[in-house]
Amino acid sequence: MKKYKISLFCKGSESYIYKISEEQKNKLIEIDVEKTAPNFEDIKDILCVDYLSDTDDILLGAYNDPELYTIQVEDEDGHVMWESSENYENSDVNYELLFSNEDILIIEDYIKGQPFFYEIELEDEFNPENLGLVVKDIYEIIEIIVGITYNGEDLSYCKDYGDYWSKGLNYYICKKDI
């Protein structure tokens, strides 16, 4: 068996998604959460939460634009054996649109770094053509790569988290279509 490390380096998003009521939506609009630098205490009060992470819906990953991410593969000795380019195209994409018809607040933490990586074992040599992307599109606003597959296999069982840092917050109120 041969060991490989697949890393994702990127500009991306850690998005906290809150399903909101009509009343919460109106209060968020009233404080102009999308255009001003809101006081997070006000947002916490409106959402009835203690922390930013008090939601079951958190997505972390790279913006789905090959100019904003690099997938790097190292062998077991740490030698880089393959790296995606700025015009990388992947034909194996598992795409899912989320929250498209719900009232939600997205608190997006714009990130930079290595949000996650995988350490896998293969019987054969690594082949970049076997890579696939798991892409989640939040309300057609934020489209991020949240996972990687290899040869059609979900690699979440060997996913680990790397180092990344916050570059600032954005807020989006999304209203369902009636």
N, C-alpha and C positions, 0 to 999 in steps of 0.2 A: 504494500500500500504506500502511496505517495501522499505527503501532506502539503497542503497549500493554504495560504491566507489570502482571502479576498477582502479588500478594504474599499470603502467608499469615502472619498474626500470631496468636500463640496461647500457651496453656499446653499443654504436650504432653510428649512422651517421646522420648528417644534410648535405645533398648533394645538391649542386647547379649545375644544368645541363644547359649547354649552347650549342645550336646547332651552329656549326661553319662551315665556308666556307673552301674551299680548301686552300685559301690564309692564313686564320687564323690558320688552322691546320699546315701548313708549318712553319709559324712564331713560333708557340708554340713548334714544334719539334726542330726548330733552337735554341731556348733558353733552350732546354732540360728541359722543365717544369716538367716532371715526375721524374727526377733523382736529380735535384738540388733544393735548397730552392730559388725559384724565387722571384724576386721583384714584389710585387703585382701591383705596378704602371705600370710595363711592361705588365702584364696580362690584366689590365684594359684598357690599350691603344689598345692592340690587339683585345679585345672583344668589344671595344667601349662602356664601361659602367663606371659609376661613383662609384658604390658600389658592393660588393660581392653579395648582394641580388637582383641585377638588372636583374633577370630572372624570368620567369613565372613558371619555373620548379624547385621547391624546395621540397625535400622529407626529412622527419624527422622520425626517429624511431629506434628501437632496431635491432641489427643484429639478423637474424633468426637462432639463436643457443641457445637452452635452458640453456646452461651453461653460457650464457652472458646476460640473462634477467630473471626477476622474475615478474610474474603477481600476484598482491596481492589484495585481496578483503576484505573490511572492512564493518561492519554493520553500521547503523546510529549512534551508540554510539562510533564508532572509534575502535572497537575490530576487530582484524584480525581474519577472519573466514575461510580463505583459502589462500594458497600460492602455486604457481607452484614450482616444484622441478627441479633440474639440468637435469633430464632425462624426463622432461615433453614432451609429444607428443600430438599434437592436430590434430584430424582427419578432422576438418572443416577449411580448409585453402582456402581462395580466393587468388589465385596466378596470377600475371600478369607480363610478361616480357615487359620492356619499352626500347625504343630507340635502338632496336636490329639491325636496319639497317640504321643508320644515323651517320654522323660525329658529334661527340660531345666532349666537354670537361666536365669532372666531377671534381668539386672541392669539396672534401669530408672533412668536419669538423668532426673529430672523437670526439664523445661526451660521457659523462658519467653522469648519474643522472636519473631524472624522466621527460622524454620529454612530456608525456601527461597522462591524467587520465579521467575517466568518472564518473559521478554521475547519477545513474539510479534509477528508481522506478519499483518494481515488485509486482505483486499480490501474487506470490508464493515465497517460499524460494529460495535463490540463489543456482544454481546447476552448478558447474564448467564444467560439461560435455556439457553444452549449450554454452560455449565460443567458438568463432571462431576467426581466425587471418586473417587480410588483409595484404598480403605480396607483395611488389613490388621489382622486380629484375631489377636493372639498368645495362643493357648491359651484363648480366651474370657476373658482377664484384662485385656489392654490393647488397645483398639481405636483405631487412629490413622489419620489421613489422611496418606498418604505421597506423594500426587501429585494432580495436577489434569489433567483432559482438557478439550478445547474442541471442540465439534461432533463428539464421539466420537473425536477424535485424541489420542493419547498425546503429551503435551508434554515428556517427559523429555529430548528432544534440545535443549531451550532452558532447562533447569532450571539454576539457580545457587543457591548457598547464602548465606544472610544471617547476621545476628548473633543469637545466642541465648546464654543463660547457664544454668548448672546451679543448681537449687534443692534438690538432695539426691538420694540414692540409695535405691531400694527393691530388695529381693531376693525372688524367687519361685521356689520349687522346684515344678515341675510333673511329676506322675507319670502315666505312660501307664496307660490302662485295660487290664486283662488279660481 
